[in-house]
Amino acid sequence: MKNLSTNSTAMLLSLLGFSLFAIGDVFIKFLADDGYKPVEIAFFLNFFYLPFLLMLSPIIGGIKATLRTDKLWLHVLRALLGVATFIINVNAFQKLGLSLSYTLMFIAPFIAAIISAVFLKHKIHRHRWIAIILGFAGVLIVLRPFSQPIELAAVAVLFGAFLIAANNLLARKIGGDEPLMAFSLFGAIIALQVFGILNFYDGEMRIPDHHDWLLYFTIATFHMGGILATSKAFATADTVLVAPFHYVQLLWGTLFGILFFATIPDFWTALGAMIIVLSGIYLIYREHVRKDEVNTGITSHGSFDQD
């Protein structure tokens, strides 16, 4: 009963966390539509992220433990990938809308699986190949490259999905022994520096008025809540139970697009999105099954056959 209660709590936390991310992204789109450049939005958001992280440091690992890391260069590389991804995503929110942007971003797990196979020599079995092929088929259905021109912003999001996949693989390489704060603090510090240079380079940075300051604070609050909720969810339950709730962002993005921006996905976009989501959930499930098979092999025989 205790395990059931823990899993239920983790799933609710995952649902809450990814919903908070989606709500924060709505306000980012409001700012982008109001004329703020992606680098301006990124700079002021990280301006709020950093104090939040410092206040939350006792809960998410502490500053001392974070600064003692021996994997600083990996954190720096993740931060730089995050900088590029954020610019791409904000531009996509503005040009493509939330639902289409999320749909294309969700190709990242399939790209990560391929990167793992090519560079890390991880074997991809037939079930995962089916999920990957279906996922990319879903992208083709969404973009329909043979019947309409592909927007540059959409291509950029696909590249952003590659960066997200690489970022996630770097996080795995860093490992779970690092404090949670390390995965956010270095990113916020580096993002402030990079976006600060990009903003002040042309001397045309837009300073927010009092209303927009409140929007930035609100976004930072929702995103920090999302980080805490999802981190707790993944720490207390199996990935197969909590990861699929990531796709609730697509549902929220579609709903918010309809309510606030009069953006209604067409049939093909909805069909492609459904294929991508179902394929992603199946990929998560198969990875979970594979881990169980490996663990069973180790327990029963002391070794296992990767084939």
C-alpha positions as CSV (number, residue, x, y, z in Angstrom):
1,M,0.0,0.0,0.0
2,K,2.8,2.3,0.8
3,N,4.5,1.7,-2.6
4,L,1.1,2.4,-4.3
5,S,0.7,5.6,-2.4
6,T,4.3,6.7,-3.3
7,N,3.7,5.9,-7.0
8,S,0.4,7.8,-7.0
9,T,2.0,10.8,-5.4
10,A,4.9,10.7,-7.9
11,M,2.5,10.6,-10.8
12,L,0.5,13.6,-9.4
13,L,3.8,15.5,-8.9
14,S,4.8,14.7,-12.5
15,L,1.5,15.9,-13.8
16,L,1.7,19.0,-11.7
17,G,5.3,19.7,-12.7
18,F,4.9,19.4,-16.4
19,S,1.7,21.4,-16.2
20,L,3.6,24.2,-14.5
21,F,6.2,24.2,-17.2
22,A,3.4,24.6,-19.8
23,I,1.8,27.5,-17.9
24,G,5.1,29.3,-17.7
25,D,5.6,28.8,-21.4
26,V,2.3,30.6,-22.1
27,F,3.6,33.7,-20.5
28,I,6.9,33.4,-22.5
29,K,4.8,33.4,-25.6
30,F,3.0,36.5,-24.4
31,L,6.3,38.2,-24.0
32,A,7.5,37.1,-27.4
33,D,4.4,38.3,-29.1
34,D,4.8,41.6,-27.3
35,G,8.1,42.1,-29.1
36,Y,10.7,40.9,-26.7
37,K,13.5,39.1,-28.4
38,P,14.4,35.5,-27.3
39,V,17.7,36.7,-25.9
40,E,16.0,39.4,-23.9
41,I,13.5,36.9,-22.5
42,A,16.2,34.5,-21.6
43,F,18.4,37.0,-19.9
44,F,15.6,38.3,-17.6
45,L,14.3,34.9,-16.8
46,N,17.7,33.7,-15.7
47,F,18.0,37.0,-13.7
48,F,15.1,35.5,-11.6
49,Y,16.1,31.9,-11.8
50,L,19.4,32.5,-10.0
51,P,17.9,34.0,-6.8
52,F,15.3,31.2,-6.8
53,L,18.0,28.6,-6.9
54,L,20.0,30.2,-4.1
55,M,16.9,30.3,-1.9
56,L,16.1,26.7,-2.7
57,S,19.7,25.5,-2.4
58,P,19.2,23.7,1.0
59,I,16.4,21.7,-0.6
60,I,18.1,20.8,-3.8
61,G,21.6,19.9,-2.7
62,G,23.4,23.0,-1.3
63,I,25.9,25.4,-2.8
64,K,29.0,23.8,-1.2
65,A,28.2,20.3,-2.6
66,T,27.4,21.8,-6.0
67,L,30.7,23.7,-6.2
68,R,32.7,20.6,-5.3
69,T,31.8,18.9,-8.6
70,D,34.5,17.3,-10.6
71,K,32.4,17.4,-13.8
72,L,32.3,21.1,-14.3
73,W,33.1,21.0,-18.0
74,L,30.1,18.6,-18.6
75,H,27.8,21.1,-16.7
76,V,29.2,23.9,-18.8
77,L,28.6,22.0,-22.0
78,R,25.0,21.3,-20.9
79,A,24.5,24.9,-20.1
80,L,25.7,26.0,-23.6
81,L,23.4,23.5,-25.2
82,G,20.6,24.8,-23.0
83,V,21.3,28.4,-24.1
84,A,20.9,27.5,-27.8
85,T,17.8,25.4,-27.1
86,F,16.1,28.2,-25.2
87,I,16.5,30.6,-28.1
88,I,15.1,28.1,-30.5
89,N,12.1,27.3,-28.4
90,V,11.1,30.9,-27.7
91,N,11.3,31.6,-31.4
92,A,9.2,28.5,-32.1
93,F,6.6,29.6,-29.5
94,Q,6.2,32.9,-31.4
95,K,6.3,31.6,-34.9
96,L,4.7,28.1,-34.7
97,G,2.6,28.3,-31.5
98,L,2.8,26.1,-28.4
99,S,1.2,22.9,-29.6
100,L,3.2,22.5,-32.8
101,S,6.4,23.5,-31.0
102,Y,5.8,20.9,-28.3
103,T,5.0,18.2,-30.9
104,L,8.3,18.7,-32.7
105,M,10.3,18.9,-29.4
106,F,8.9,15.5,-28.4
107,I,11.0,13.9,-31.1
108,A,14.0,14.3,-28.7
109,P,13.7,10.8,-27.0
110,F,13.9,9.1,-30.4
111,I,17.0,11.2,-31.4
112,A,18.6,10.3,-28.0
113,A,18.1,6.6,-28.7
114,I,19.8,6.9,-32.0
115,I,22.7,9.0,-30.6
116,S,23.1,6.3,-27.9
117,A,23.3,3.6,-30.6
118,V,25.8,5.5,-32.8
119,F,28.1,7.0,-30.2
120,L,27.6,4.9,-27.0
121,K,27.2,1.6,-28.9
122,H,23.9,0.9,-27.1
123,K,21.9,-1.8,-28.9
124,I,18.5,-0.9,-30.2
125,H,16.1,-3.8,-30.3
126,R,13.2,-4.2,-32.7
127,H,10.5,-2.8,-30.3
128,R,12.5,0.4,-29.8
129,W,13.2,0.7,-33.6
130,I,9.4,0.4,-34.2
131,A,8.8,3.3,-31.8
132,I,11.6,5.4,-33.3
133,I,10.4,4.9,-36.9
134,L,6.8,5.7,-35.9
135,G,8.0,8.8,-34.1
136,F,9.7,10.1,-37.2
137,A,6.8,9.2,-39.3
138,G,4.7,11.3,-37.0
139,V,7.0,14.3,-37.7
140,L,6.6,13.8,-41.5
141,I,2.9,13.8,-41.0
142,V,3.0,17.0,-39.1
143,L,5.4,18.8,-41.5
144,R,4.1,17.3,-44.7
145,P,7.3,18.2,-46.6
146,F,6.0,16.9,-50.0
147,S,2.9,19.0,-50.0
148,Q,3.9,22.3,-48.4
149,P,7.0,24.3,-47.6
150,I,8.6,23.7,-44.3
151,E,9.0,26.7,-42.1
152,L,12.5,27.5,-41.0
153,A,11.3,27.7,-37.3
154,A,10.2,24.1,-37.6
155,V,13.6,23.0,-38.8
156,A,15.2,24.9,-36.0
157,V,12.9,23.1,-33.5
158,L,14.0,19.7,-34.8
159,F,17.6,20.8,-34.3
160,G,16.6,22.0,-30.9
161,A,15.2,18.5,-30.2
162,F,18.7,17.1,-31.1
163,L,20.2,19.5,-28.6
164,I,17.7,18.4,-25.9
165,A,18.6,14.8,-26.6
166,A,22.3,15.5,-26.3
167,N,21.7,17.5,-23.1
168,N,19.8,14.6,-21.6
169,L,22.6,12.1,-22.5
170,L,25.1,14.5,-20.9
171,A,23.0,14.5,-17.8
172,R,23.1,10.7,-17.7
173,K,26.9,10.8,-18.1
174,I,27.2,13.2,-15.2
175,G,25.2,10.7,-13.2
176,G,22.8,10.8,-10.3
177,D,25.4,11.4,-7.6
178,E,25.6,15.1,-8.4
179,P,23.3,17.4,-6.3
180,L,20.1,18.5,-8.1
181,M,21.3,22.1,-7.8
182,A,24.3,21.4,-10.0
183,F,22.1,20.7,-13.0
184,S,20.5,24.2,-12.7
185,L,23.0,26.5,-11.1
186,F,25.8,26.3,-13.6
187,G,23.2,26.7,-16.4
188,A,21.7,29.8,-14.9
189,I,25.1,31.5,-14.3
190,I,26.4,30.7,-17.8
191,A,23.1,31.7,-19.4
192,L,23.2,35.1,-17.7
193,Q,26.6,35.7,-19.0
194,V,25.9,34.6,-22.6
195,F,22.6,36.3,-22.9
196,G,24.0,39.4,-21.2
197,I,26.7,39.6,-23.9
198,L,24.2,39.0,-26.7
199,N,21.9,41.7,-25.4
200,F,24.4,44.4,-24.7
201,Y,26.4,43.7,-27.9
202,D,24.0,45.8,-30.1
203,G,23.0,48.2,-27.3
204,E,19.3,47.8,-28.0
205,M,18.2,45.7,-25.1
206,R,14.6,46.4,-24.1
207,I,14.2,47.0,-20.3
208,P,10.9,45.5,-19.0
209,D,8.3,47.8,-17.5
210,H,6.6,47.1,-14.1
211,H,4.0,44.8,-15.7
212,D,6.5,42.7,-17.6
213,W,8.7,42.4,-14.5
214,L,5.7,40.6,-12.9
215,L,5.4,38.3,-15.9
216,Y,9.1,37.3,-15.7
217,F,8.7,36.6,-12.0
218,T,5.6,34.6,-12.7
219,I,7.3,32.5,-15.3
220,A,10.3,31.9,-13.1
221,T,8.0,30.8,-10.2
222,F,6.1,28.3,-12.4
223,H,9.3,26.9,-13.9
224,M,11.0,26.5,-10.6
225,G,7.8,24.8,-9.2
226,G,8.0,22.5,-12.3
227,I,11.6,21.6,-11.6
228,L,11.0,20.7,-8.0
229,A,7.8,18.7,-8.7
230,T,9.2,16.7,-11.6
231,S,12.6,16.1,-9.8
232,K,10.8,14.7,-6.8
233,A,8.6,12.5,-9.0
234,F,11.5,11.0,-10.9
235,A,13.4,10.5,-7.6
236,T,10.6,8.5,-6.0
237,A,9.1,6.4,-8.7
238,D,10.0,4.4,-11.9
239,T,10.5,6.5,-15.0
240,V,7.8,4.4,-16.8
241,L,5.2,5.8,-14.4
242,V,6.1,9.5,-14.4
243,A,7.8,10.2,-17.7
244,P,4.6,9.9,-19.9
245,F,3.1,12.8,-18.1
246,H,5.6,14.9,-20.0
247,Y,3.2,14.8,-22.9
248,V,0.5,16.7,-20.9
249,Q,2.4,19.8,-22.1
250,L,1.1,19.1,-25.6
251,L,-2.5,19.0,-24.3
252,W,-2.0,22.2,-22.3
253,G,-0.2,23.8,-25.3
254,T,-3.1,22.9,-27.6
255,L,-5.7,24.2,-25.1
256,F,-3.8,27.4,-24.4
257,G,-3.3,27.9,-28.1
258,I,-7.0,27.7,-28.7
259,L,-8.0,29.9,-25.7
260,F,-5.4,32.6,-25.9
261,F,-4.0,32.7,-29.4
262,A,-6.8,31.3,-31.6
263,T,-4.5,28.6,-32.9
264,I,-6.3,25.4,-33.7
265,P,-4.2,22.4,-34.9
266,D,-5.3,20.9,-38.2
267,F,-6.1,17.2,-38.7
268,W,-2.7,16.2,-39.9
269,T,-0.9,18.0,-37.1
270,A,-3.2,16.3,-34.5
271,L,-2.7,12.9,-36.1
272,G,1.1,13.3,-36.2
273,A,1.2,14.5,-32.6
274,M,-0.9,11.5,-31.5
275,I,1.6,9.1,-33.2
276,I,4.6,10.9,-31.7
277,V,3.1,10.8,-28.2
278,L,2.0,7.1,-28.4
279,S,5.4,6.1,-29.8
280,G,7.2,8.1,-27.1
281,I,5.2,6.3,-24.4
282,Y,5.9,3.0,-26.0
283,L,9.6,3.8,-26.1
284,I,9.6,4.6,-22.4
285,Y,7.7,1.4,-21.7
286,R,10.1,-0.8,-23.7
287,E,13.1,0.8,-22.0
288,H,11.5,-0.1,-18.7
289,V,10.8,-3.7,-19.8
290,R,14.4,-4.0,-21.1
291,K,15.8,-2.9,-17.7
292,D,13.6,-5.5,-16.0
293,E,14.8,-8.2,-18.3
294,V,18.5,-7.2,-17.7
295,N,17.9,-7.1,-13.9
296,T,16.2,-10.5,-14.0
297,G,19.1,-11.9,-16.0
298,I,21.7,-10.6,-13.5
299,T,19.7,-11.9,-10.5
300,S,19.1,-15.4,-12.0
301,H,22.4,-16.1,-13.7
302,G,25.0,-13.6,-12.6
303,S,25.3,-12.3,-16.2
304,F,23.1,-11.6,-19.2
305,D,23.2,-11.7,-22.9
306,Q,22.8,-8.3,-24.5
307,D,21.3,-9.9,-27.6
